[in-house]
Amino acid sequence: MSATSTTSASAPPRTTAVRMTGRQKLVLVLLLGAQFMIAVDFSILNVALPAVGEGLGFSLAHLQWIATSFALAAAGFTLLFGRVADLVGRKRLFIGGMAVLGLSSLLGGLATSPEVLLTARVLQGLATAAVTPAGLALLTTAFKEGPLRERALGLNGALMSAGFTAGAILGGVLTDLLSWRWAFFINVPVAALVALLAPSVITDSRPAVRPRLDVPGAAAVTGGLLLLVYGLTQAGESGWTTPATLAALLVGAALLAGFWFIEKRATAPLVPVRILRRRSVVWGNTTGLIAFVTETSLVFLLTLYLQEVLGYSPLATGLAFGVLGAGTVLGGLLGGRAAGRWGTRRTIVVGGAVQAAATLSLVALGTSGGWIALLLAATFVGGVGNMLMIVGFMVTATSGLPDEEQGLATGLATMTQQVGITLGIPVMSAVVTARTGLETGAGAMLSGISAAVLVNSALVLAGAVLAGVFLGRSGGRTSAG
């Protein structure tokens, strides 16, 4: 591959409309359905956690592990499975992951003890780590670079973000009307349908020559990510200065630094260093990380606001986020078109500016119920902007690479997504805690939330500036090294 390749960082000319074939539409529906279900799984249990804890006897201190066990497996193994998909076949890994997801969901729904439930959550996380990069790689290889891929990634981003919101709503509805167990059972028929249809619908792709798996690199990056996610989770629960938190973060960072040096010397590296030096990969993933950190943590902050300040129920809180979901769907539908017309750099910058402005307006929220109108309007507009950033990030991070490296590129992008989702909440929780101190009550909580919202907005703006500066330095051409 040449040292310099053209990416969509500057908008290419569009001369004729390109339409999807019937088979491409079927592939798109199948893959997007799977990604939507994965996204729902991230949030469907959040509202149901108290009911799950009561039903299975989780102590309050251990309740967090229902979410943490999933996040550890999903974030820690994503990059490894993204590369495994390139080696053994994306289609095979995708179907196997969907089968594991269905079976682990059934196990979770039937769980009668905390140990069984946590086992099911770990298996769900591992299945997610396999299905997400494999599915994205199948998507990017089914649609070549250009308008169709941009449209497909836009729809994928819209449905994934809508899935996070739908999960919160669905979790509240199922828990209130049926049982928390249906938050698991609902996955089983969907996973079975996708696993049955995929063999005849999806065309596999893999490198002509199968390289060896970089075992030392895989061990270093997986261990580093596991410890990093664990440390971040512990920071949100017990503080940033506790021995367990510091040890996990330091050892995790050391393993990730070691991974870089291992890859420089490996004959068949898990992640070739030349890819990590590509401006589109580095800065695309940086802006993607910021997009996921800020939006998922904003949902956390607004959940605190709605429940602790305004007194909303979990179900009402989930329904309020339906407006955010509508904004992200619209942003995803517009994102592919924006990337094609403006280029990804401008799409990310515009999306970030819109999201930052909408988030900043939430600093004005007060303690009366009338402020819900501002919250709904701001989250809708911010959702559109956030999805423009995410679509721009996905197109940028997967452009300019051959098909045999798409599993790696989508593995990196998915890892960015998982770490961003995990990182945002403990960071914003720390800001809220630092601002409120020992004070209690709605006023103190609102003060902490406002401070964290301000930090959130500043982070988004920083991401937009970084994209504008570094993705544009080479005038729309991205250096590989």
Rosetta blueprint (number, residue, H / E / L):
1 M L
2 S L
3 A L
4 T E
5 S E
6 T E
7 T L
8 S L
9 A L
10 S L
11 A L
12 P L
13 P L
14 R L
15 T L
16 T L
17 A L
18 V L
19 R L
20 M L
21 T L
22 G H
23 R H
24 Q H
25 K H
26 L H
27 V H
28 L H
29 V H
30 L H
31 L H
32 L H
33 G H
34 A H
35 Q H
36 F H
37 M H
38 I H
39 A H
40 V H
41 D H
42 F H
43 S H
44 I L
45 L L
46 N L
47 V L
48 A L
49 L H
50 P H
51 A H
52 V H
53 G H
54 E H
55 G H
56 L H
57 G L
58 F L
59 S L
60 L H
61 A H
62 H H
63 L L
64 Q L
65 W H
66 I H
67 A H
68 T H
69 S H
70 F H
71 A H
72 L H
73 A H
74 A H
75 A H
76 G H
77 F L
78 T H
79 L H
80 L H
81 F H
82 G H
83 R H
84 V H
85 A H
86 D H
87 L H
88 V H
89 G L
90 R H
91 K H
92 R H
93 L H
94 F H
95 I H
96 G H
97 G H
98 M H
99 A H
100 V H
101 L H
102 G H
103 L H
104 S H
105 S H
106 L H
107 L H
108 G H
109 G H
110 L H
111 A L
112 T L
113 S L
114 P H
115 E H
116 V H
117 L H
118 L H
119 T H
120 A H
121 R H
122 V H
123 L H
124 Q H
125 G H
126 L H
127 A H
128 T H
129 A H
130 A H
131 V H
132 T H
133 P H
134 A H
135 G H
136 L H
137 A H
138 L H
139 L H
140 T H
141 T H
142 A H
143 F L
144 K L
145 E L
146 G L
147 P H
148 L H
149 R H
150 E H
151 R H
152 A H
153 L H
154 G H
155 L H
156 N H
157 G H
158 A H
159 L H
160 M H
161 S H
162 A H
163 G H
164 F H
165 T H
166 A H
167 G H
168 A H
169 I H
170 L H
171 G H
172 G H
173 V H
174 L H
175 T H
176 D H
177 L H
178 L L
179 S L
180 W L
181 R L
182 W H
183 A H
184 F H
185 F H
186 I L
187 N H
188 V H
189 P H
190 V H
191 A H
192 A H
193 L H
194 V H
195 A H
196 L H
197 L H
198 A H
199 P H
200 S H
201 V H
202 I L
203 T L
204 D L
205 S L
206 R L
207 P L
208 A L
209 V L
210 R L
211 P L
212 R L
213 L L
214 D L
215 V H
216 P H
217 G H
218 A H
219 A H
220 A H
221 V H
222 T H
223 G H
224 G H
225 L H
226 L H
227 L H
228 L H
229 V H
230 Y H
231 G H
232 L H
233 T H
234 Q H
235 A H
236 G H
237 E H
238 S H
239 G L
240 W L
241 T L
242 T L
243 P H
244 A H
245 T H
246 L H
247 A H
248 A H
249 L H
250 L H
251 V H
252 G H
253 A H
254 A H
255 L H
256 L H
257 A H
258 G H
259 F H
260 W H
261 F H
262 I H
263 E H
264 K H
265 R H
266 A L
267 T L
268 A L
269 P L
270 L L
271 V L
272 P L
273 V H
274 R H
275 I H
276 L H
277 R L
278 R L
279 R H
280 S H
281 V H
282 V H
283 W H
284 G H
285 N H
286 T H
287 T H
288 G H
289 L H
290 I H
291 A H
292 F H
293 V H
294 T H
295 E H
296 T H
297 S H
298 L H
299 V H
300 F H
301 L H
302 L H
303 T H
304 L H
305 Y H
306 L H
307 Q H
308 E H
309 V H
310 L L
311 G L
312 Y L
313 S L
314 P H
315 L H
316 A H
317 T H
318 G H
319 L H
320 A H
321 F L
322 G H
323 V H
324 L H
325 G H
326 A H
327 G H
328 T H
329 V H
330 L H
331 G H
332 G H
333 L H
334 L H
335 G H
336 G H
337 R H
338 A H
339 A H
340 G H
341 R H
342 W H
343 G L
344 T H
345 R H
346 R H
347 T H
348 I H
349 V H
350 V H
351 G H
352 G H
353 A H
354 V H
355 Q H
356 A H
357 A H
358 A H
359 T H
360 L H
361 S H
362 L H
363 V H
364 A H
365 L L
366 G L
367 T L
368 S L
369 G H
370 G H
371 W H
372 I H
373 A H
374 L H
375 L H
376 L H
377 A H
378 A H
379 T H
380 F H
381 V H
382 G H
383 G H
384 V H
385 G H
386 N H
387 M H
388 L H
389 M H
390 I H
391 V H
392 G H
393 F H
394 M H
395 V H
396 T H
397 A H
398 T L
399 S L
400 G L
401 L L
402 P L
403 D H
404 E H
405 E H
406 Q H
407 G H
408 L H
409 A H
410 T H
411 G H
412 L H
413 A H
414 T H
415 M H
416 T H
417 Q H
418 Q H
419 V H
420 G H
421 I H
422 T H
423 L H
424 G H
425 I H
426 P H
427 V H
428 M H
429 S H
430 A H
431 V H
432 V H
433 T H
434 A H
435 R H
436 T H
437 G L
438 L L
439 E L
440 T L
441 G L
442 A H
443 G H
444 A H
445 M H
446 L H
447 S H
448 G H
449 I H
450 S H
451 A H
452 A H
453 V H
454 L H
455 V H
456 N H
457 S H
458 A H
459 L H
460 V H
461 L H
462 A H
463 G H
464 A H
465 V H
466 L H
467 A H
468 G H
469 V H
470 F H
471 L L
472 G L
473 R L
474 S L
475 G L
476 G L
477 R E
478 T E
479 S E
480 A L
481 G L
